[in-house]
Amino acid sequence: MRRTGARLAALTMVAVIAASCGSAPARRNAGPIAPLPDDHALRGDAQGGESSGGAQSTSEGRLEFAHRIDDAATWARLAARPASSAVARTEVVKFLVDVAEGRTIWFIDTQRWDIHYEFARDHLSTDRHPVGATHADHRTFNVREYRRPERRFELGTIVHYLDSDLWTLELIGGDTLPGDRIVTLFQQLRGALWIGDRLRFRPMSPLHDRSIASVRAQLPIATADEVFAGVRYQPLTEGPAFGTLRVVRGALDPSTVRPDQILVLEQLPDEIPVVSGVISAQLQAPLGHVAILCANRGTPNMGLRAALDHPDVQRLDGRLVQLVIGPQEFAIREATLAQAEAAWAARRPAQPQVPRLDPRERRLVAVCDLRLPDAAFAGAKASQLGEVCSLGNIDTPGGFVVPVAHYLEHLGDSGIVHGLPQMLADPTFRSDATVRARQLAQVRTMIQSAGVEPRLVHEVRRRIAHVAPHARWILRSSTNAEDLAGFTGAGLYRSIVVSAGASDQEIANALREVWASVWLLGAYEEREWYRVDHRSVGMAILAQPFVDGASANGVAITANPYYEARPAYFVNAQVLGGSVTGAAGEEIPEQHLIYHYMQPFETELLARSSRSPGALLLDDAAITALHERLARIHAHFVGGERPRWPQPVNAVDVEFLLAGGRIVIVQARPYVVRWGPGQTF
């Protein structure tokens, strides 16, 4: 899922995974794009042996460990720049404080030992305090050393956010260390670091906030907002891209976009056609439509504050370039046409896709009666929500589906159907984006001006009155060419809201507008790139009542986009009225990682909502309820011996509402996370 080509990084995800409890983690050196800056270059004794401060050096000039860090050079010999970090341009050094041995500090080579357990196993096991080497011993270590008061070690990470020059002490989100012990630990570490008073404590979860509540005045605190404020570079979908670099000032005109362009966007649009790469001058919502579209397409995508002023962007505007987006750094360099053509040829699917289309079903079918095979007449969105209903004890908005048969009949009644094959085959239409935009607009106008069958309008209005007569309703697109394992098409089509007690005219207008969105330019362009047969596309309509009392909306991905070795659900939520999926400039959604590989599960709060800086939108009860539902949805669609979706799908993209304490699931669709080097087992 995420990473379709890389990982869906989180934009505002302002947190470093402070310590890994996963088994068999990957080894990661500095990011693949650029080495550490010169002033952080590794240097030291090439012969190995003891160095100052009781440190142990290696033949590579690294330090295996040190008991103090007295200067930047020592830091550089211990630090790593992990690909699993949720924030780019960070350096980290992990530490263990051995409480049983006089509170000895061990700052460790974090490139070599990126989890605490392995260093403790390799260096600190004794007859009196053994650290076993089996998988069961690892599990026992994780429970005891992060959750139990009788722990031998206090474990965490020192993080340096390079762009803001912010230094923090961070524990994993589920660490239960009490506040008084956190204060003692903080003071001891500050005394062992040359940065001294610049060190601050960063709470990584609501659990930490509760733990330090009575001692907060004794700790200099770094907040998630401060971390985010210093973020300049935000990798979202990693990987290489080739294309003509194009700076776009002001709003983007989709009709001018070509698949061989790498766009540098001053303003972030709600949607974007197929392109080779994206650089936005604003940071993006991690699970916003642009981020999701790029991730599903495998389009390298990044945020870069002040991108239009970057010297490489200014120097290479209009030139053929290679953009490489990595977890810690990025690079833009000139490329050759041969390199670019090879990359473009590899990106596009080789085989055409012909969606299944069933025009026989005409009944308005209840959503919860649908199953996956019904996508041929009800569309994937509706049929997959029907599968969610089948799990039981999961709230959905309910509603019904207007099958694709009515869309096809409307095309026939308007006379459009006879001219579509000629338009689609016309060489000028296919080669000229301006002509395409004009002719597709004409198609939509014809669909929206043709009369709708009165019996259909009457039946839709009758069903609305029967189910929820006093509610507003939303008529949502549900084609057979979206939300599929090989073609998600997120955000391509339109959804229309109708008022409570809507008239026949309002309902007819809404039906026509949703039907017409099949022929939006962006929808056509993406289907064309993926070789989807346009003539086989059918628009069903999912009609649903608004959820009473909804206060927040959210999106979750049932995999950890940062680190495969720590399975988690990645959740974004925003106040209703703000958009968790749309582009909203610097607006930040609330973001959580819910780690579920241990019981009880633990959470990490990556960012608070910019629209709700006080109380969390998702409290402990909501997180618990969401965890339970995401676990069942993931198991149903992806887990087990017979997953509903084919490989490489490995996660579910779930949209939900929070309403009066209830979690209401409104959508579930396939998602692929592709982890890069340093993010896998």
C-alpha positions as CSV (number, residue, x, y, z in Angstrom):
1,M,0.0,0.0,0.0
2,R,1.9,2.8,1.0
3,R,4.6,3.2,-0.8
4,T,3.6,2.2,-4.1
5,G,7.0,2.7,-5.1
6,A,7.9,3.9,-1.7
7,R,6.1,4.7,1.4
8,L,3.4,7.0,2.1
9,A,5.3,9.1,4.4
10,A,3.4,11.2,6.6
11,L,3.7,14.7,6.1
12,T,2.9,16.1,9.3
13,M,3.9,12.9,10.9
14,V,6.0,14.5,13.3
15,A,7.5,11.7,15.2
16,V,10.4,9.4,15.1
17,I,9.7,5.8,16.0
18,A,11.7,6.0,19.1
19,A,12.5,2.4,19.7
20,S,11.7,-0.8,17.8
21,C,10.2,-3.8,19.6
22,G,9.8,-5.8,16.3
23,S,11.8,-8.9,15.6
24,A,14.5,-9.3,13.0
25,P,14.6,-5.6,12.1
26,A,16.3,-4.2,9.0
27,R,19.7,-2.6,9.1
28,R,19.8,1.0,7.8
29,N,22.7,3.4,7.3
30,A,22.3,7.0,6.1
31,G,19.7,7.7,3.5
32,P,20.4,6.6,0.0
33,I,20.3,10.0,-1.6
34,A,22.9,12.0,0.2
35,P,25.5,11.3,2.9
36,L,25.5,13.1,6.2
37,P,26.7,16.7,6.0
38,D,30.4,17.2,6.2
39,D,30.3,18.4,9.8
40,H,28.6,15.1,10.7
41,A,30.9,12.9,8.7
42,L,32.0,9.8,10.4
43,R,35.5,10.0,11.8
44,G,37.5,8.2,14.4
45,D,40.1,5.5,15.2
46,A,40.5,3.2,12.2
47,Q,42.3,0.6,14.3
48,G,39.6,0.0,16.9
49,G,40.0,-0.3,20.6
50,E,39.1,1.9,23.6
51,S,38.5,5.7,23.1
52,S,37.7,8.4,25.5
53,G,34.7,8.1,27.9
54,G,34.9,4.3,28.0
55,A,33.7,4.1,24.3
56,Q,34.5,1.1,22.2
57,S,35.4,1.9,18.6
58,T,35.5,-0.4,15.6
59,S,37.7,-0.8,12.5
60,E,35.2,1.2,10.4
61,G,35.6,4.3,12.6
62,R,32.2,3.8,14.2
63,L,31.8,3.5,18.0
64,E,30.1,0.3,19.3
65,F,29.0,2.2,22.3
66,A,29.9,5.1,24.6
67,H,29.0,6.0,28.2
68,R,29.1,9.8,27.4
69,I,28.8,11.9,24.3
70,D,31.1,14.8,24.8
71,D,31.2,16.3,21.3
72,A,29.6,16.3,17.9
73,A,32.3,13.9,16.6
74,T,31.3,11.2,19.1
75,W,27.7,11.7,18.3
76,A,28.4,11.3,14.5
77,R,30.2,7.9,15.2
78,L,27.1,6.6,17.0
79,A,24.2,8.2,15.1
80,A,21.9,6.7,12.4
81,R,19.5,8.3,10.0
82,P,16.8,5.7,9.9
83,A,14.5,5.1,7.0
84,S,11.8,4.2,9.5
85,S,11.7,7.7,10.9
86,A,8.3,9.5,10.5
87,V,10.2,12.7,10.0
88,A,12.9,13.3,7.4
89,R,16.3,14.9,8.2
90,T,16.7,13.4,11.6
91,E,19.7,11.8,13.3
92,V,19.1,9.4,16.2
93,V,21.2,7.6,18.9
94,K,19.5,4.9,21.0
95,F,20.5,4.4,24.6
96,L,20.1,1.9,27.5
97,V,20.4,2.9,31.1
98,D,21.3,-0.3,33.1
99,V,19.5,0.3,36.4
100,A,20.8,-2.9,37.9
101,E,24.4,-1.9,37.2
102,G,24.6,1.5,38.9
103,R,22.5,3.2,36.2
104,T,25.3,2.9,33.6
105,I,24.4,4.7,30.4
106,W,25.1,2.9,27.1
107,F,24.8,5.1,24.0
108,I,25.0,2.6,21.1
109,D,25.9,2.4,17.5
110,T,22.4,2.9,16.2
111,Q,23.3,1.9,12.6
112,R,24.3,-1.5,13.9
113,W,21.8,-2.0,16.7
114,D,18.6,-0.3,15.7
115,I,16.7,-2.0,18.5
116,H,17.7,-2.0,22.1
117,Y,17.1,-5.8,22.7
118,E,19.9,-6.8,20.3
119,F,22.5,-4.7,22.0
120,A,21.5,-5.9,25.4
121,R,21.6,-9.5,24.2
122,D,25.0,-9.0,22.6
123,H,26.8,-6.9,25.3
124,L,24.8,-6.9,28.5
125,S,23.8,-10.4,29.3
126,T,25.3,-11.7,32.5
127,D,24.8,-14.8,34.7
128,R,23.0,-12.6,37.2
129,H,20.9,-10.8,34.7
130,P,20.7,-12.9,31.5
131,V,19.3,-11.6,28.2
132,G,18.2,-14.7,26.3
133,A,18.6,-15.1,22.5
134,T,15.3,-16.8,21.6
135,H,12.2,-15.2,20.1
136,A,10.4,-15.9,23.4
137,D,13.2,-14.1,25.2
138,H,12.8,-11.1,22.9
139,R,9.1,-10.9,23.7
140,T,9.8,-11.2,27.4
141,F,12.3,-8.4,27.1
142,N,9.9,-6.1,25.3
143,V,7.2,-6.6,27.9
144,R,9.5,-6.3,30.9
145,E,11.7,-3.4,29.8
146,Y,9.1,-1.1,28.4
147,R,6.1,-1.9,30.6
148,R,7.1,-3.3,34.0
149,P,8.2,-1.3,37.1
150,E,10.8,-4.0,37.9
151,R,12.6,-3.4,34.6
152,R,16.4,-3.7,34.4
153,F,16.8,-1.1,31.7
154,E,15.4,2.4,30.8
155,L,15.3,2.6,27.1
156,G,14.9,5.4,24.6
157,T,16.3,7.5,21.8
158,I,18.0,10.9,21.5
159,V,16.7,12.6,18.4
160,H,18.2,15.5,16.5
161,Y,15.8,17.3,14.1
162,L,18.4,18.8,11.7
163,D,16.3,21.5,10.1
164,S,15.1,23.0,13.4
165,D,18.2,22.0,15.4
166,L,15.9,20.6,18.0
167,W,17.2,17.9,20.4
168,T,14.7,15.6,22.1
169,L,14.6,12.6,24.5
170,E,11.9,10.2,23.2
171,L,10.5,6.9,24.6
172,I,8.3,4.5,22.7
173,G,4.6,5.5,22.9
174,G,3.7,2.5,25.1
175,D,6.5,2.9,27.6
176,T,4.9,3.0,31.1
177,L,7.9,4.6,32.9
178,P,6.5,6.8,35.7
179,G,7.0,10.6,35.7
180,D,9.5,10.7,38.5
181,R,11.7,8.2,36.8
182,I,11.4,10.1,33.5
183,V,12.7,13.2,35.3
184,T,15.6,11.2,36.8
185,L,16.4,9.7,33.4
186,F,16.2,13.0,31.7
187,Q,18.6,14.7,34.1
188,Q,21.1,11.8,33.9
189,L,21.1,11.9,30.1
190,R,21.4,15.7,30.0
191,G,24.5,15.4,32.1
192,A,26.0,12.9,29.8
193,L,25.5,14.9,26.6
194,W,27.6,17.8,25.4
195,I,24.4,19.7,24.2
196,G,23.3,19.9,27.9
197,D,20.4,22.2,28.4
198,R,19.3,22.1,24.8
199,L,17.9,18.6,25.4
200,R,14.1,18.5,25.8
201,F,11.6,15.7,26.5
202,R,9.0,14.9,23.9
203,P,5.9,13.0,25.0
204,M,5.0,10.5,22.3
205,S,1.6,9.5,23.4
206,P,-1.3,10.4,25.7
207,L,0.1,7.8,28.1
208,H,3.3,9.9,28.4
209,D,1.3,13.1,29.0
210,R,-0.5,11.3,31.9
211,S,2.8,9.9,33.2
212,I,4.4,13.4,33.5
213,A,1.4,15.3,34.5
214,S,2.6,15.8,38.1
215,V,6.2,16.6,37.1
216,R,5.7,18.5,33.9
217,A,7.2,21.6,35.4
218,Q,10.5,19.8,35.9
219,L,10.9,18.9,32.2
220,P,11.5,21.2,29.3
221,I,8.9,19.9,26.8
222,A,9.1,19.7,23.0
223,T,5.6,19.4,21.5
224,A,4.5,17.8,18.2
225,D,3.6,21.3,16.9
226,E,7.2,22.5,17.4
227,V,8.6,19.5,15.6
228,F,6.2,20.0,12.7
229,A,7.0,23.7,12.5
230,G,10.6,22.8,11.8
231,V,9.8,20.3,9.0
232,R,11.0,21.4,5.6
233,Y,11.2,18.2,3.6
234,Q,8.4,15.7,3.7
235,P,8.8,12.4,1.7
236,L,5.4,10.9,1.0
237,T,5.9,8.4,-1.8
238,E,9.6,7.5,-2.2
239,G,11.5,6.5,-5.3
240,P,13.1,7.8,-8.5
241,A,11.2,9.7,-11.2
242,F,12.2,11.0,-14.6
243,G,10.5,13.9,-16.3
244,T,10.5,17.5,-17.4
245,L,10.6,19.7,-14.3
246,R,7.7,22.2,-14.5
247,V,7.2,24.9,-12.0
248,V,3.4,25.8,-11.6
249,R,2.7,29.1,-10.1
250,G,-0.9,29.7,-8.9
251,A,-3.6,27.1,-9.5
252,L,-2.9,24.0,-11.6
253,D,-4.8,23.7,-14.9
254,P,-5.2,19.9,-15.3
255,S,-5.6,20.1,-19.0
256,T,-2.0,21.3,-19.4
257,V,-0.5,18.4,-17.5
258,R,1.4,15.6,-19.2
259,P,2.4,12.2,-17.7
260,D,6.1,12.9,-18.5
261,Q,6.2,16.0,-16.2
262,I,7.5,16.4,-12.7
263,L,5.4,19.2,-11.2
264,V,6.6,21.8,-8.6
265,L,3.3,23.1,-7.2
266,E,2.9,26.5,-5.5
267,Q,-0.7,25.5,-4.6
268,L,-1.7,22.0,-3.8
269,P,-4.8,20.9,-5.8
270,D,-7.5,18.6,-4.5
271,E,-6.7,16.2,-7.4
272,I,-3.9,15.7,-9.9
273,P,-3.7,13.9,-13.2
274,V,-1.1,11.2,-13.9
275,V,2.4,12.8,-13.7
276,S,6.0,11.5,-13.3
277,G,6.5,13.2,-9.9
278,V,5.2,15.8,-7.5
279,I,6.9,18.4,-5.4
280,S,4.5,20.6,-3.4
281,A,5.6,23.9,-1.8
282,Q,3.1,23.1,1.0
283,L,3.3,20.1,3.2
284,Q,0.5,17.6,2.5
285,A,-2.1,15.8,4.5
286,P,-0.5,12.3,4.8
287,L,-3.7,10.5,3.7
288,G,-5.0,13.3,1.5
289,H,-6.3,12.6,-2.0
290,V,-3.1,13.8,-3.7
291,A,-0.9,11.7,-1.4
292,I,-3.2,8.6,-1.8
293,L,-3.3,9.0,-5.6
294,C,0.4,9.3,-5.9
295,A,1.0,6.4,-3.5
296,N,-1.4,4.1,-5.4
297,R,0.1,5.1,-8.8
298,G,3.7,4.8,-7.5
299,T,4.3,8.4,-8.3
300,P,7.2,9.8,-6.2
301,N,5.7,12.7,-4.2
302,M,7.2,15.1,-1.6
303,G,6.5,18.3,0.2
304,L,9.2,20.9,0.4
305,R,8.6,24.2,2.0
306,A,9.7,27.1,-0.3
307,A,10.2,24.6,-3.1
308,L,9.9,27.3,-5.8
309,D,13.0,29.1,-4.3
310,H,15.1,25.9,-4.1
311,P,18.2,26.5,-6.2
312,D,18.0,23.1,-8.0
313,V,14.4,23.8,-8.9
314,Q,15.2,27.3,-10.3
315,R,18.2,26.0,-12.1
316,L,16.5,23.0,-13.7
317,D,13.0,24.3,-14.5
318,G,12.1,23.2,-17.9
319,R,14.9,20.6,-18.1
320,L,14.7,16.8,-18.2
321,V,15.6,15.6,-14.7
322,Q,15.7,12.7,-12.3
323,L,14.0,13.3,-9.0
324,V,15.0,10.9,-6.2
325,I,12.9,11.0,-3.0
326,G,14.4,9.1,-0.1
327,P,13.3,8.8,3.5
328,Q,15.9,11.3,4.8
329,E,17.0,13.3,1.7
330,F,16.0,14.1,-1.9
331,A,18.0,14.9,-5.0
332,I,17.2,16.6,-8.4
333,R,19.7,16.1,-11.2
334,E,19.8,16.3,-15.0
335,A,18.9,13.1,-16.8
336,T,19.2,11.8,-20.3
337,L,16.3,11.0,-22.7
338,A,17.3,7.3,-22.8
339,Q,17.1,7.1,-19.0
340,A,13.7,8.8,-19.0
341,E,12.2,6.8,-21.8
342,A,13.1,3.5,-20.1
343,A,11.6,4.7,-16.8
344,W,8.4,5.8,-18.5
345,A,7.9,2.5,-20.4
346,A,8.3,0.6,-17.1
347,R,5.7,2.7,-15.3
348,R,2.6,2.1,-17.4
349,P,0.7,-1.1,-17.2
350,A,1.3,-3.3,-20.2
351,Q,-2.1,-5.0,-20.5
352,P,-5.5,-3.4,-20.9
353,Q,-8.1,-3.6,-18.1
354,V,-11.7,-4.4,-18.9
355,P,-13.9,-3.9,-15.8
356,R,-16.8,-6.3,-15.3
357,L,-20.1,-4.7,-16.2
358,D,-23.5,-6.2,-15.4
359,P,-26.5,-4.2,-16.8
360,R,-29.1,-6.7,-15.8
361,E,-29.8,-5.7,-12.2
362,R,-32.2,-2.8,-12.0
363,R,-33.4,-2.9,-8.4
364,L,-32.3,-0.5,-5.7
365,V,-30.3,-2.9,-3.5
366,A,-29.6,-2.3,0.2
367,V,-25.9,-1.7,0.7
368,C,-25.6,-4.4,3.5
369,D,-27.0,-7.0,1.1
370,L,-24.1,-6.5,-1.3
371,R,-20.9,-8.6,-1.6
372,L,-17.7,-8.2,-3.7
373,P,-19.0,-10.0,-6.8
374,D,-21.8,-7.4,-7.0
375,A,-19.3,-4.8,-8.1
376,A,-20.2,-5.5,-11.7
377,F,-23.6,-3.8,-11.1
378,A,-23.1,-1.9,-7.8
379,G,-19.5,-0.7,-8.1
380,A,-16.6,-1.6,-5.9
381,K,-17.2,1.1,-3.3
382,A,-20.7,-0.1,-2.5
383,S,-19.9,-3.8,-2.7
384,Q,-16.9,-3.5,-0.4
385,L,-18.9,-1.6,2.1
386,G,-21.5,-4.4,2.0
387,E,-18.7,-6.8,2.9
388,V,-17.9,-4.6,6.0
389,C,-21.6,-4.9,7.0
390,S,-21.4,-8.6,6.8
391,L,-18.8,-8.7,9.6
392,G,-21.5,-7.7,12.2
393,N,-21.3,-5.1,15.0
394,I,-19.7,-2.5,12.8
395,D,-21.7,0.7,12.2
396,T,-22.1,1.9,8.6
397,P,-24.4,4.6,7.2
398,G,-26.5,2.0,5.4
399,G,-28.4,3.2,2.4
400,F,-28.9,1.6,-1.1
401,V,-27.4,1.5,-4.5
402,V,-28.8,2.7,-7.9
403,P,-27.2,0.1,-10.2
404,V,-25.2,0.8,-13.4
405,A,-28.1,-0.2,-15.6
406,H,-29.7,3.2,-15.0
407,Y,-26.6,5.0,-16.0
408,L,-26.3,3.0,-19.2
409,E,-29.9,3.7,-20.0
410,H,-29.4,7.4,-19.4
411,L,-26.5,7.4,-21.9
412,G,-28.7,5.7,-24.4
413,D,-31.7,8.1,-23.9
414,S,-29.4,11.1,-24.3
415,G,-27.9,9.8,-27.5
416,I,-24.4,10.1,-26.1
417,V,-23.7,6.4,-26.3
418,H,-23.6,6.3,-30.1
419,G,-20.9,9.0,-30.4
420,L,-18.6,7.8,-27.6
421,P,-16.7,5.1,-29.6
422,Q,-15.9,7.6,-32.4
423,M,-14.8,10.3,-29.9
424,L,-12.6,7.8,-28.0
425,A,-10.9,6.6,-31.2
426,D,-10.4,10.0,-32.8
427,P,-6.6,10.7,-33.1
428,T,-7.0,14.4,-32.4
429,F,-9.0,13.7,-29.2
430,R,-6.3,11.3,-28.1
431,S,-3.3,13.5,-28.8
432,D,-4.5,17.0,-27.9
433,A,-5.4,17.6,-24.2
434,T,-7.2,20.8,-25.0
435,V,-9.5,19.1,-27.5
436,R,-10.0,16.3,-24.9
437,A,-11.0,18.7,-22.2
438,R,-13.5,20.5,-24.5
439,Q,-15.1,17.3,-25.8
440,L,-15.4,15.7,-22.4
441,A,-17.1,18.8,-21.1
442,Q,-19.6,18.5,-23.9
443,V,-20.3,14.9,-22.9
444,R,-20.9,15.9,-19.3
445,T,-23.2,18.7,-20.5
446,M,-25.3,16.3,-22.5
447,I,-25.6,13.9,-19.6
448,Q,-26.6,16.7,-17.2
449,S,-29.2,18.1,-19.6
450,A,-31.0,14.9,-20.5
451,G,-34.1,13.9,-18.7
452,V,-34.0,11.2,-16.0
453,E,-36.5,8.4,-16.0
454,P,-39.3,9.6,-13.7
455,R,-40.0,6.2,-12.2
456,L,-36.3,6.0,-11.1
457,V,-36.5,9.4,-9.5
458,H,-39.7,8.5,-7.7
459,E,-38.3,5.2,-6.4
460,V,-35.1,6.9,-5.1
461,R,-37.2,9.6,-3.3
462,R,-39.5,6.8,-1.9
463,R,-36.5,4.9,-0.5
464,I,-35.0,8.0,1.0
465,A,-38.3,8.8,2.7
466,H,-38.5,5.3,4.0
467,V,-35.0,5.0,5.4
468,A,-34.2,8.5,6.8
469,P,-36.8,11.2,5.7
470,H,-35.4,14.0,7.9
471,A,-31.8,13.6,7.0
472,R,-29.6,15.0,4.3
473,W,-28.4,12.4,1.9
474,I,-25.2,12.0,-0.2
475,L,-25.2,10.3,-3.6
476,R,-21.7,8.8,-3.9
477,S,-20.0,7.5,-7.0
478,S,-19.5,3.7,-7.1
479,T,-18.1,2.7,-10.5
480,N,-16.8,-0.7,-11.5
481,A,-13.5,1.2,-12.3
482,E,-12.5,2.5,-8.9
483,D,-11.5,1.1,-5.5
484,L,-10.0,-2.0,-7.3
485,A,-6.9,-3.9,-6.4
486,G,-5.1,-2.7,-9.6
487,F,-6.8,0.7,-10.0
488,T,-8.0,2.6,-7.0
489,G,-9.0,5.9,-8.7
490,A,-9.4,7.7,-5.4
491,G,-11.2,11.0,-5.7
492,L,-11.7,10.7,-9.5
493,Y,-15.5,11.0,-9.5
494,R,-18.1,13.2,-7.8
495,S,-20.4,12.8,-4.8
496,I,-23.5,15.1,-4.4
497,V,-25.4,16.1,-1.3
498,V,-29.2,16.5,-1.4
499,S,-31.2,18.2,1.2
500,A,-33.7,16.6,3.6
501,G,-37.0,16.1,1.8
502,A,-35.3,16.7,-1.6
503,S,-37.6,17.3,-4.5
504,D,-37.7,15.2,-7.7
505,Q,-35.7,17.9,-9.5
506,E,-33.0,18.0,-6.9
507,I,-32.7,14.2,-6.9
508,A,-32.6,14.1,-10.7
509,N,-29.9,16.8,-10.8
510,A,-27.8,14.9,-8.3
511,L,-28.1,11.6,-10.3
512,R,-27.1,13.3,-13.5
513,E,-24.1,15.1,-11.9
514,V,-22.7,11.9,-10.4
515,W,-23.2,10.0,-13.7
516,A,-21.5,12.8,-15.7
517,S,-18.4,12.6,-13.5
518,V,-17.4,9.4,-15.3
519,W,-16.2,11.8,-18.0
520,L,-14.3,14.3,-16.0
521,L,-10.9,15.0,-17.5
522,G,-8.9,13.7,-14.6
523,A,-11.0,10.4,-14.5
524,Y,-10.5,9.9,-18.2
525,E,-6.7,10.6,-18.0
526,E,-6.1,8.2,-15.2
527,R,-8.1,5.4,-16.7
528,E,-6.3,6.0,-20.0
529,W,-2.9,5.8,-18.3
530,Y,-3.9,2.5,-16.7
531,R,-5.3,1.2,-20.0
532,V,-8.8,0.9,-18.5
533,D,-11.5,0.3,-21.2
534,H,-13.6,3.5,-21.0
535,R,-16.5,1.8,-22.8
536,S,-16.8,-0.8,-20.0
537,V,-17.0,1.7,-17.2
538,G,-20.4,1.9,-15.5
539,M,-21.5,4.3,-12.7
540,A,-23.6,3.0,-9.9
541,I,-24.7,5.4,-7.2
542,L,-24.4,4.7,-3.5
543,A,-27.1,6.7,-1.7
544,Q,-26.5,7.2,2.0
545,P,-28.0,9.3,4.8
546,F,-25.7,11.7,6.7
547,V,-24.6,10.3,10.0
548,D,-26.2,12.2,12.9
549,G,-23.9,13.8,15.4
550,A,-20.7,13.3,13.4
551,S,-17.9,15.4,14.9
552,A,-14.8,14.2,13.1
553,N,-13.8,12.3,9.9
554,G,-10.8,10.0,9.5
555,V,-8.8,7.7,7.3
556,A,-6.8,4.7,8.4
557,I,-4.4,2.4,6.6
558,T,-4.1,-1.0,8.2
559,A,-0.3,-1.2,7.9
560,N,2.6,0.8,9.2
561,P,4.0,2.9,6.3
562,Y,7.3,3.5,8.1
563,Y,8.4,0.2,9.4
564,E,7.2,-3.3,8.5
565,A,8.8,-4.8,11.6
566,R,6.4,-2.9,13.9
567,P,2.9,-3.7,12.6
568,A,0.5,-0.9,13.2
569,Y,-2.5,1.0,11.9
570,F,-1.8,4.5,10.7
571,V,-4.8,6.8,11.5
572,N,-5.5,10.5,10.5
573,A,-8.5,12.4,11.8
574,Q,-9.8,15.9,11.5
575,V,-12.7,18.0,12.9
576,L,-15.8,17.8,10.7
577,G,-15.7,20.8,8.5
578,G,-11.9,20.4,7.9
579,S,-10.8,17.8,5.4
580,V,-8.7,14.8,6.3
581,T,-8.5,13.8,2.7
582,G,-8.4,17.1,0.8
583,A,-5.6,19.6,0.3
584,A,-5.8,22.3,3.0
585,G,-2.4,24.0,2.9
586,E,-0.7,23.7,6.2
587,E,-3.7,22.3,8.0
588,I,-2.6,19.3,10.1
589,P,-4.8,16.3,10.9
590,E,-4.5,14.4,14.1
591,Q,-2.2,11.4,13.5
592,H,-1.7,8.1,15.4
593,L,0.1,4.9,15.0
594,I,-1.7,2.0,16.7
595,Y,0.8,-0.8,17.3
596,H,-1.0,-4.1,17.5
597,Y,1.8,-6.7,17.6
598,M,1.7,-6.7,21.4
599,Q,-1.1,-7.0,23.8
600,P,-2.4,-4.7,25.0
601,F,-1.8,-2.6,21.9
602,E,0.0,0.7,22.3
603,T,-0.3,4.0,20.5
604,E,2.0,6.8,19.4
605,L,0.6,10.3,18.8
606,L,2.4,11.8,15.8
607,A,0.5,15.1,15.5
608,R,-2.4,17.0,17.0
609,S,-5.1,18.5,14.8
610,S,-4.5,22.1,13.9
611,R,-8.2,22.6,14.2
612,S,-8.4,21.1,17.7
613,P,-5.2,22.0,19.5
614,G,-6.6,21.1,22.9
615,A,-8.5,17.8,23.4
616,L,-7.8,14.9,21.2
617,L,-10.4,14.0,18.6
618,L,-9.7,10.3,19.2
619,D,-9.6,9.6,22.9
620,D,-8.7,6.2,24.4
621,A,-12.2,4.8,24.0
622,A,-12.3,5.8,20.3
623,I,-8.8,4.4,19.6
624,T,-9.8,1.1,21.3
625,A,-13.0,0.9,19.2
626,L,-11.2,1.8,16.0
627,H,-8.4,-0.8,16.7
628,E,-11.0,-3.5,17.1
629,R,-12.8,-2.7,13.8
630,L,-9.6,-2.2,11.8
631,A,-8.3,-5.6,13.0
632,R,-11.5,-7.3,11.8
633,I,-11.7,-5.4,8.5
634,H,-8.0,-6.2,7.7
635,A,-8.4,-9.9,8.6
636,H,-11.5,-10.1,6.3
637,F,-10.1,-8.5,3.2
638,V,-6.3,-9.2,3.5
639,G,-5.6,-11.8,6.1
640,G,-6.1,-15.5,6.2
641,E,-5.5,-18.2,3.6
642,R,-8.1,-16.7,1.2
643,P,-7.8,-13.0,1.0
644,R,-10.6,-11.1,-0.8
645,W,-8.1,-9.1,-2.8
646,P,-5.1,-10.4,-4.9
647,Q,-1.5,-9.6,-4.2
648,P,0.3,-7.2,-3.9
649,V,-2.6,-5.7,-1.8
650,N,-1.4,-5.9,1.9
651,A,-3.6,-3.4,3.6
652,V,-7.0,-1.7,3.7
653,D,-7.7,2.0,3.2
654,V,-10.6,2.7,5.6
655,E,-12.6,5.9,5.9
656,F,-14.6,6.5,9.0
657,L,-16.7,9.1,11.0
658,L,-16.7,9.7,14.7
659,A,-20.2,10.3,15.9
660,G,-21.3,10.5,19.5
661,G,-18.6,8.0,20.5
662,R,-19.4,5.6,17.7
663,I,-17.0,4.7,14.9
664,V,-19.0,4.6,11.6
665,I,-17.2,3.0,8.7
666,V,-18.0,4.7,5.4
667,Q,-15.5,3.1,3.0
668,A,-13.0,0.2,2.7
669,R,-10.8,-0.3,-0.3
670,P,-7.5,-2.1,-1.2
671,Y,-4.2,-0.5,-0.5
672,V,-0.5,-1.5,-1.2
673,V,2.3,-0.5,1.1
674,R,5.7,-1.1,-0.4
675,W,8.5,-0.7,2.1
676,G,11.9,0.5,0.9
677,P,15.4,-0.5,2.2
678,G,15.6,-0.1,6.0
679,Q,11.8,-0.3,6.4
680,T,11.5,-4.1,6.0
681,F,12.1,-7.1,8.2
